[in-house]
Amino acid sequence: MRDSEYAIKYAYLYTVLIAIILLAPLFIYISFMKKIYDVKNEMELKDRAVSIVRVFDDYNSDEEYFEYPRFKTFTSGIYDIRQKSIFTLIKTSIKDFAYGYHTQDGIAYYVMPLPDGRYFDARYLVVQNSISYYEVYEKALLILISIFVLIFMLSLFFLNRFARPFKEVNKKLDNFIKDSIHEINTPLTTININVDLFLRNHEDNKYLKRIKASAKILSNIYQDMEYLIKYDKLKQEKIKIELKRFLEDRVEYFSQIALLKNIEIVSSLEDGIFIEIDQTQLQRLVDNNISNAIKYSHEQSSIEIKLELNQDQEILLSFRDFGVGIEDTKKIFDRYYRENKQTGGFGIGLNIVGQIAQSQNIKVTIDSKPKKGTTFTYKFPKTLTFIDN
């Protein structure tokens, strides 16, 4: 994971955690603001009720008719002692005529008792309006978003600040590894060339063969390190590759390494199967599986490599060993993870394989039994597959 992705990921997680913690006080804030809103609305309804009573008081019974007061945002009505309407503009039924402020089904109403027989034989005056907490929720959401953005920006800023020394150390380490890899490549190439030249002109020498095999092991580690450093900068060039021939070449390459432990590599490869993929990625996937199979196999055992098509014409490539097995298959693709540190290695080979499988949508299945062996099976998507009929 890149440093920027790491900072964004943990800034987001930290922000979500803080937001969850703030939900409790935010809920209290919303409840408090709703109560304030209800108090304010109650005062407005009460004022309207008082203004209506004043109109009643100003009415002269000698006048020909009485014009009932109307409002744009409020409705009202007068009811007798049996709670039957005498005159009302309210369209909903009033359930509770107890004195004071009430809310029901998105409306609010205020009930004011009237003196008996004074205002058109009315006993109750009810003033009503619709109630909505939209503004309360809108403000709460705005506050939450503002806090979320502020915490996220601050978290990102401080994470980047705290990570700066580690970035500098990692940068120096990367530069050191790059320089080291470059320096390692030259003597490795020299060793391989000179061993090959010597073996051409002289009889087989078991010691030189061991040197050659060890140089190949170092070369595989070198290629993993180089890929790990440059993979995000490498331009993928997909080409059509015949898998059987490619696998045979890689088996031949690792045969000398396998002989160091008297391991036999047995291949069962179908003809006419082609795949369109970057050759470097395919080589890292295959090489690391064969290398690991040799590394974790018992001496004088065998490794089985199988290439076939399933019923859906999908490519299945499997590597089976009869070695120590894997106890935790979920962690096997984690970088630097090693179950058995006595066998050596850096724990980056299968991490590279996992990255390649994920980038190419290759499904990986691991069947492993401790002390009995492991089978890695790779199912390639049809988009990469070509069959020669």
Backbone torsions as a table, in degrees:
resi	resn	phi	psi	omega
1	MET	NA	131.5	179.5
2	ARG	-70.1	158.7	-177.1
3	ASP	-59.6	-42.2	-179.0
4	SER	-64.7	-40.5	178.3
5	GLU	-65.5	-39.0	178.4
6	TYR	-61.7	-46.9	-178.7
7	ALA	-63.3	-44.0	-179.3
8	ILE	-65.0	-43.0	-178.9
9	LYS	-60.2	-50.0	-175.4
10	TYR	-77.7	-26.5	172.6
11	ALA	-66.2	-39.7	178.1
12	TYR	-65.6	-46.0	180.0
13	LEU	-62.2	-42.3	179.5
14	TYR	-64.6	-41.1	179.8
15	THR	-64.6	-43.5	178.6
16	VAL	-62.1	-41.4	179.0
17	LEU	-62.1	-45.3	178.8
18	ILE	-64.8	-39.7	179.8
19	ALA	-62.0	-40.7	178.5
20	ILE	-64.1	-41.7	178.3
21	ILE	-62.7	-35.3	-178.0
22	LEU	-78.8	-8.1	-178.6
23	LEU	-62.6	-37.0	-179.4
24	ALA	-64.0	-53.4	177.0
25	PRO	-64.4	-30.1	177.7
26	LEU	-67.0	-38.9	177.0
27	PHE	-63.3	-41.7	177.0
28	ILE	-62.7	-41.0	179.0
29	TYR	-61.7	-44.5	-179.8
30	ILE	-62.4	-44.5	179.4
31	SER	-61.8	-41.7	179.4
32	PHE	-64.6	-43.6	-179.9
33	MET	-67.4	-33.9	177.2
34	LYS	-66.2	-38.0	177.7
35	LYS	-65.6	-41.9	177.1
36	ILE	-61.4	-42.3	178.9
37	TYR	-62.0	-41.6	179.6
38	ASP	-65.7	-39.7	178.5
39	VAL	-63.3	-44.6	179.2
40	LYS	-62.7	-43.2	-179.9
41	ASN	-67.3	-36.9	177.3
42	GLU	-61.9	-42.2	179.2
43	MET	-62.8	-40.5	179.2
44	GLU	-65.3	-43.2	178.9
45	LEU	-64.3	-39.4	179.1
46	LYS	-64.6	-40.8	177.7
47	ASP	-61.2	-41.2	179.3
48	ARG	-65.2	-39.0	179.1
49	ALA	-63.4	-42.2	178.3
50	VAL	-63.7	-41.0	-179.7
51	SER	-65.3	-35.7	177.8
52	ILE	-66.8	-41.4	178.6
53	VAL	-62.3	-37.4	177.2
54	ARG	-62.8	-39.3	176.9
55	VAL	-63.8	-41.1	176.0
56	PHE	-58.2	-43.8	-177.8
57	ASP	-65.7	-32.5	-178.9
58	ASP	-79.0	-10.3	-177.3
59	TYR	-73.7	133.2	178.1
60	ASN	-102.7	122.5	-176.1
61	SER	-62.6	-15.8	178.0
62	ASP	-77.7	-13.2	-179.6
63	GLU	-70.1	152.0	-174.5
64	GLU	-65.4	-39.9	-179.5
65	TYR	-149.1	164.4	178.7
66	PHE	-114.1	127.5	178.8
67	GLU	-95.0	111.6	-177.7
68	TYR	-69.5	134.7	-177.6
69	PRO	-68.7	139.9	179.6
70	ARG	-127.3	150.4	179.7
71	PHE	-133.5	156.8	-178.6
72	LYS	-71.5	-41.0	-173.6
73	THR	-109.8	1.6	-179.6
74	PHE	-128.9	148.2	170.5
75	THR	-124.6	157.1	-177.5
76	SER	-151.7	170.6	179.0
77	GLY	-166.9	160.8	177.5
78	ILE	-118.3	142.2	-173.3
79	TYR	-132.2	150.9	-179.3
80	ASP	-84.5	-175.2	-175.7
81	ILE	-65.2	-23.2	177.6
82	ARG	-88.8	8.5	178.6
83	GLN	66.0	27.7	173.9
84	LYS	-97.4	142.5	-175.0
85	SER	-72.3	133.7	171.6
86	ILE	-91.6	-48.8	170.6
87	PHE	-152.3	131.3	-178.9
88	THR	-149.8	145.2	172.6
89	LEU	-103.9	-0.5	-179.3
90	ILE	-81.5	128.2	-176.7
91	LYS	-92.7	-19.9	179.5
92	THR	-93.2	155.5	179.7
93	SER	-79.8	141.7	179.0
94	ILE	-92.9	122.1	-175.5
95	LYS	-90.2	-30.5	-173.5
96	ASP	-130.4	118.4	-179.8
97	PHE	-101.8	17.8	176.4
98	ALA	-68.0	145.3	-177.1
99	TYR	-59.7	135.3	173.8
100	GLY	120.8	-159.6	-171.0
101	TYR	-99.3	136.5	-178.7
102	HIS	-138.0	153.8	173.0
103	THR	-132.3	143.4	176.4
104	GLN	-160.4	129.8	172.2
105	ASP	50.2	46.7	175.6
106	GLY	81.1	8.9	176.5
107	ILE	-126.6	158.2	176.5
108	ALA	-128.8	145.4	178.4
109	TYR	-147.4	152.5	-179.4
110	TYR	-120.1	128.6	-178.4
111	VAL	-105.6	122.5	177.4
112	MET	-117.0	122.3	177.4
113	PRO	-71.3	144.6	-179.9
114	LEU	-115.1	151.7	178.0
115	PRO	-63.0	143.2	-178.2
116	ASP	-60.5	129.6	172.6
117	GLY	69.8	9.0	-175.6
118	ARG	-91.2	-39.8	-176.4
119	TYR	-120.3	89.6	174.5
120	PHE	57.0	35.3	-177.9
121	ASP	59.8	21.6	179.9
122	ALA	-85.1	145.3	178.3
123	ARG	-109.8	-23.8	-178.1
124	TYR	-134.6	141.2	170.8
125	LEU	-115.4	125.3	-178.8
126	VAL	-119.2	127.6	176.1
127	VAL	-117.6	131.6	-172.0
128	GLN	-132.2	149.7	168.9
129	ASN	-150.3	164.5	176.9
130	SER	-78.9	147.1	-178.0
131	ILE	-121.6	136.9	179.7
132	SER	-143.2	133.5	177.5
133	TYR	-98.3	22.4	-177.5
134	TYR	-56.5	-45.4	-178.7
135	GLU	-63.3	-36.5	179.0
136	VAL	-64.8	-48.2	180.0
137	TYR	-66.1	-36.8	179.8
138	GLU	-63.2	-45.0	178.8
139	LYS	-65.1	-40.9	179.5
140	ALA	-63.7	-42.4	178.0
141	LEU	-64.3	-41.0	178.2
142	LEU	-62.6	-41.8	177.9
143	ILE	-63.2	-44.6	-179.3
144	LEU	-62.3	-45.0	179.6
145	ILE	-63.9	-42.2	179.7
146	SER	-62.3	-44.4	178.2
147	ILE	-64.0	-42.8	-179.4
148	PHE	-59.6	-48.3	-179.1
149	VAL	-64.7	-43.6	-179.0
150	LEU	-62.3	-46.8	-179.9
151	ILE	-64.4	-40.8	179.9
152	PHE	-62.1	-45.9	-179.4
153	MET	-64.7	-43.3	178.6
154	LEU	-65.2	-41.3	178.8
155	SER	-62.4	-45.1	179.6
156	LEU	-62.3	-41.3	-179.2
157	PHE	-63.6	-49.9	-176.0
158	PHE	-71.0	-35.0	176.7
159	LEU	-63.2	-41.7	177.2
160	ASN	-65.4	-38.4	178.9
161	ARG	-66.0	-44.8	-179.6
162	PHE	-68.2	-31.8	-176.7
163	ALA	-83.1	-10.2	-176.0
164	ARG	-57.4	-46.5	178.2
165	PRO	-60.8	-38.3	179.6
166	PHE	-68.9	-34.6	176.5
167	LYS	-62.8	-41.9	-180.0
168	GLU	-65.2	-40.7	177.8
169	VAL	-64.3	-43.6	179.7
170	ASN	-64.6	-37.0	178.5
171	LYS	-64.2	-44.1	177.6
172	LYS	-63.9	-38.5	179.2
173	LEU	-66.3	-42.0	177.2
174	ASP	-61.3	-43.3	178.7
175	ASN	-63.4	-39.2	178.5
176	PHE	-63.7	-43.9	-179.9
177	ILE	-64.5	-41.7	178.4
178	LYS	-60.2	-46.2	179.2
179	ASP	-64.1	-40.6	-179.7
180	SER	-64.4	-42.9	179.3
181	ILE	-60.7	-43.0	179.0
182	HIS	-61.8	-40.1	-179.1
183	GLU	-72.0	-32.2	-179.9
184	ILE	-71.5	-35.7	-174.5
185	ASN	-60.1	-39.8	-176.5
186	THR	-64.6	-52.8	178.1
187	PRO	-64.7	-32.5	177.4
188	LEU	-61.9	-46.7	178.5
189	THR	-60.6	-41.8	179.7
190	THR	-62.5	-44.6	179.3
191	ILE	-60.1	-48.7	-177.6
192	ASN	-62.0	-44.7	-178.1
193	ILE	-64.4	-45.4	-176.7
194	ASN	-70.5	-35.3	175.8
195	VAL	-65.1	-43.7	178.5
196	ASP	-61.0	-43.8	179.5
197	LEU	-64.0	-40.4	-179.5
198	PHE	-66.0	-43.0	-178.1
199	LEU	-68.3	-26.0	177.5
200	ARG	-68.2	-35.0	-173.3
201	ASN	-101.5	-3.6	-178.4
202	HIS	-134.0	169.7	178.7
203	GLU	-68.5	162.5	178.9
204	ASP	-57.2	136.4	-179.7
205	ASN	-129.0	115.6	-174.2
206	LYS	-64.0	-29.7	-179.7
207	TYR	-70.6	-41.1	177.6
208	LEU	-67.3	-34.7	177.8
209	LYS	-64.8	-37.4	177.1
210	ARG	-67.1	-39.7	176.3
211	ILE	-61.5	-43.1	179.4
212	LYS	-61.7	-44.1	-179.9
213	ALA	-64.6	-42.5	178.9
214	SER	-64.9	-37.0	177.2
215	ALA	-64.3	-34.4	177.5
216	LYS	-68.6	-37.1	176.8
217	ILE	-62.4	-45.5	177.0
218	LEU	-62.9	-37.5	179.9
219	SER	-64.7	-39.0	178.2
220	ASN	-65.0	-41.6	176.7
221	ILE	-63.6	-41.7	178.6
222	TYR	-59.5	-45.1	-178.8
223	GLN	-65.5	-35.9	175.5
224	ASP	-63.7	-46.5	-179.6
225	MET	-62.9	-42.1	179.7
226	GLU	-64.1	-43.1	179.3
227	TYR	-65.0	-41.3	-177.8
228	LEU	-61.4	-36.8	-178.1
229	ILE	-80.4	-35.1	-171.1
230	LYS	-105.3	-0.9	-170.5
231	TYR	-61.3	-34.3	-179.1
232	ASP	-78.4	-10.4	179.3
233	LYS	-107.4	-14.4	-178.3
234	LEU	-73.9	137.7	176.3
235	LYS	-89.9	121.2	-178.4
236	GLN	-75.1	132.3	177.1
237	GLU	-123.6	99.1	-177.9
238	LYS	-75.7	130.9	177.0
239	ILE	-131.9	160.5	179.9
240	LYS	-83.1	120.9	-174.7
241	ILE	-123.2	132.6	173.2
242	GLU	-81.4	116.4	-170.7
243	LEU	-66.9	-38.5	-177.2
244	LYS	-61.5	-48.7	-179.1
245	ARG	-64.7	-40.6	179.8
246	PHE	-61.9	-45.4	-178.4
247	LEU	-67.3	-37.2	177.4
248	GLU	-62.1	-40.0	177.2
249	ASP	-62.7	-42.4	-178.2
250	ARG	-71.0	-35.2	176.6
251	VAL	-64.1	-43.0	178.0
252	GLU	-62.2	-39.6	179.8
253	TYR	-61.1	-41.2	-175.3
254	PHE	-90.4	-1.9	-177.1
255	SER	-62.1	-39.9	178.3
256	GLN	-64.7	-36.7	177.7
257	ILE	-66.7	-40.1	-179.8
258	ALA	-65.3	-34.1	-179.5
259	LEU	-65.1	-24.0	177.5
260	LEU	-59.5	-28.8	179.1
261	LYS	-112.6	13.2	-178.5
262	ASN	55.3	43.1	179.3
263	ILE	-100.6	135.5	178.1
264	GLU	-101.2	130.2	176.7
265	ILE	-98.0	115.6	-178.1
266	VAL	-105.8	126.9	-176.7
267	SER	-116.6	140.0	172.2
268	SER	-131.4	97.4	-168.8
269	LEU	-122.4	124.0	177.4
270	GLU	-76.1	148.1	178.3
271	ASP	-83.5	161.5	169.6
272	GLY	72.5	21.5	178.2
273	ILE	-106.9	121.4	-179.7
274	PHE	-118.9	154.1	178.4
275	ILE	-139.7	141.4	178.0
276	GLU	-103.0	107.9	-174.4
277	ILE	-158.4	162.2	174.7
278	ASP	-68.3	128.5	-173.8
279	GLN	-64.0	-38.0	179.0
280	THR	-62.0	-43.0	179.4
281	GLN	-65.3	-43.1	178.9
282	LEU	-62.8	-40.3	179.9
283	GLN	-65.5	-40.8	178.6
284	ARG	-64.8	-38.8	179.5
285	LEU	-64.3	-49.1	-177.1
286	VAL	-69.4	-48.4	-176.1
287	ASP	-60.4	-42.1	-178.0
288	ASN	-69.3	-33.3	176.7
289	ASN	-69.0	-42.9	178.6
290	ILE	-67.8	-43.6	-179.7
291	SER	-60.0	-45.1	179.5
292	ASN	-66.9	-38.9	179.0
293	ALA	-61.0	-41.1	177.3
294	ILE	-67.3	-44.6	-175.4
295	LYS	-61.6	-39.4	-173.7
296	TYR	-103.5	9.3	176.0
297	SER	-89.3	154.2	174.8
298	HIS	-76.4	155.2	176.8
299	GLU	-63.8	148.9	179.5
300	GLN	58.7	35.4	174.6
301	SER	-112.3	-161.2	-179.2
302	SER	-139.7	161.7	175.6
303	ILE	-126.3	132.9	-178.5
304	GLU	-111.2	127.2	176.4
305	ILE	-117.3	125.5	-174.6
306	LYS	-128.1	132.2	177.2
307	LEU	-125.5	122.6	-178.4
308	GLU	-155.0	172.0	174.2
309	LEU	-109.7	137.1	176.1
310	ASN	-85.8	-173.9	-176.9
311	GLN	-64.0	-26.0	179.3
312	ASP	-91.0	13.7	179.9
313	GLN	60.5	35.6	175.0
314	GLU	-101.9	143.9	-178.0
315	ILE	-77.4	129.2	173.9
316	LEU	-117.3	122.1	178.0
317	LEU	-121.7	121.2	-176.0
318	SER	-126.9	148.2	176.6
319	PHE	-126.8	119.2	-176.8
320	ARG	-121.4	132.1	174.0
321	ASP	-125.3	165.1	-179.9
322	PHE	-120.2	56.2	-174.3
323	GLY	-110.6	-137.8	-171.1
324	VAL	-78.1	-20.2	-178.7
325	GLY	79.0	175.9	-177.9
326	ILE	-124.5	131.3	-179.7
327	GLU	-85.1	-40.6	-177.6
328	ASP	-122.8	92.6	-177.2
329	THR	-72.3	-18.1	-178.7
330	LYS	-71.8	-27.3	-176.9
331	LYS	-97.3	-3.1	-168.7
332	ILE	-64.8	-24.1	-179.7
333	PHE	-95.1	1.8	177.2
334	ASP	-72.1	140.2	-179.4
335	ARG	-66.0	137.8	178.8
336	TYR	69.7	6.9	179.0
337	TYR	-81.5	128.3	177.0
338	ARG	-138.5	124.2	177.9
339	GLU	-78.0	-37.0	-179.2
340	ASN	-120.1	100.8	-176.1
341	LYS	-76.9	-9.2	180.0
342	GLN	-75.5	-19.6	-177.8
343	THR	-85.1	-4.8	178.8
344	GLY	83.2	-168.8	-177.8
345	GLY	93.1	171.4	-176.9
346	PHE	-114.1	-5.9	-178.5
347	GLY	74.2	31.6	180.0
348	ILE	-116.4	-16.4	-176.1
349	GLY	-60.8	-53.6	-179.2
350	LEU	-73.1	-24.5	172.9
351	ASN	-62.3	-41.7	176.1
352	ILE	-64.1	-42.5	178.5
353	VAL	-59.9	-43.7	178.9
354	GLY	-62.3	-40.7	177.5
355	GLN	-62.5	-43.9	-179.1
356	ILE	-65.8	-44.4	179.6
357	ALA	-60.7	-41.2	179.5
358	GLN	-66.9	-42.7	-178.0
359	SER	-67.9	-28.8	-177.2
360	GLN	-103.5	8.2	-179.7
361	ASN	58.1	39.1	177.4
362	ILE	-91.9	124.2	-178.9
363	LYS	-82.6	129.5	-177.6
364	VAL	-111.3	130.6	175.2
365	THR	-122.3	132.0	-179.6
366	ILE	-119.3	122.3	175.7
367	ASP	-117.5	110.0	-173.9
368	SER	-137.3	140.9	174.7
369	LYS	-129.2	121.8	-179.9
370	PRO	-52.9	134.2	178.3
371	LYS	70.2	4.0	178.8
372	LYS	-120.9	-26.5	176.8
373	GLY	133.3	176.2	-174.3
374	THR	-140.1	145.1	173.7
375	THR	-126.0	120.7	172.4
376	PHE	-99.4	124.4	178.8
377	THR	-120.8	130.6	-178.5
378	TYR	-117.2	121.7	177.2
379	LYS	-105.2	114.7	-176.4
380	PHE	-86.0	141.7	179.6
381	PRO	-68.0	153.8	-178.7
382	LYS	-63.5	-23.5	-179.6
383	THR	-64.3	-21.3	-179.9
384	LEU	-100.3	-5.1	-167.8
385	THR	-98.8	139.3	173.1
386	PHE	-134.7	130.5	-178.7
387	ILE	-112.7	128.0	177.3
388	ASP	-94.5	106.3	-179.4
389	ASN	-81.2	NA	NA
